[in-house]
Amino acid sequence: MGGVAPDAAPDAALDAAAGTSPAPETRRVGRLTVLAGPTAVGKGTIAAYVRTYFPGVWFSVSMTTRKPRPGEVDGVHYHFVDDTEFDRLVEAGQFLEHAVVHGVAKYGTPRGPVERAIREGRDALLEIDLQGARQVRETWPDALFVFLAPPSWDELVRRLVGRGTEDEAERERRLTTARAELAAQSEFDEVIVNDDVRRASEELVSLMRSGPAER
């Protein structure tokens, strides 16, 4: 008796009968999200929460020439390098973005790991400063740009002073930068107010997953 063998897959049998080939499987591609905001707004705290409770999110590890803060681990929080190595990588085109922040330290996002993560279908998060976010928009306009804002200016000042990692001159320098950064909210696709770490983190992940993920 003719017909399709009993163990043939049903969909394959229908395709064979119709004389068509199975439709190609859709491949999920990753999405790049850029998180930026003023100094002391809590970008690192939000990133740490997402890293802990949403392990599916891939994190880019930035490179910097500043000295590690207490508790920071090389290769986990940042890649710490000297100015000579940083400048060599700039010349080689190895950064997705790079900038001098607060007029003192250099920061940059290594390009290769980000591109690889997106190709592998992973949702990637960049936690960077405003200058870096602007550069990424030029090179990766399809990314989602999210601005993390403080509940108020007074709360931002309180957080910076309470952090206790900067001297008075450094605090004033960072607050001057923060005023300019807060004025740039309109450049971003979304704004999240960091009034509660859990709520803000969950809102960020929800936004990351809301975009088109199929090609």
Secondary structure, 3 states (H helix, E strand, C coil): CCCCCCCCCHHHHHHHHHCCCCCCCCCECCCEEEEECCCCCCHHHHHHHHHHHCCCEEECCCEECCCCCCCCCECCCEEECCHHHHHHHHHCCCEEEEEEECCCEEEEEEHHHHHHHHHCCCEEEEECCHHHHHHHHHHCCCCEEEEEECCCHHHHHHHHHHHCCCCHHHHHHHHHHHHHHHCCHHHCCEEEECCCHHHHHHHHHHHHCCCCCEC
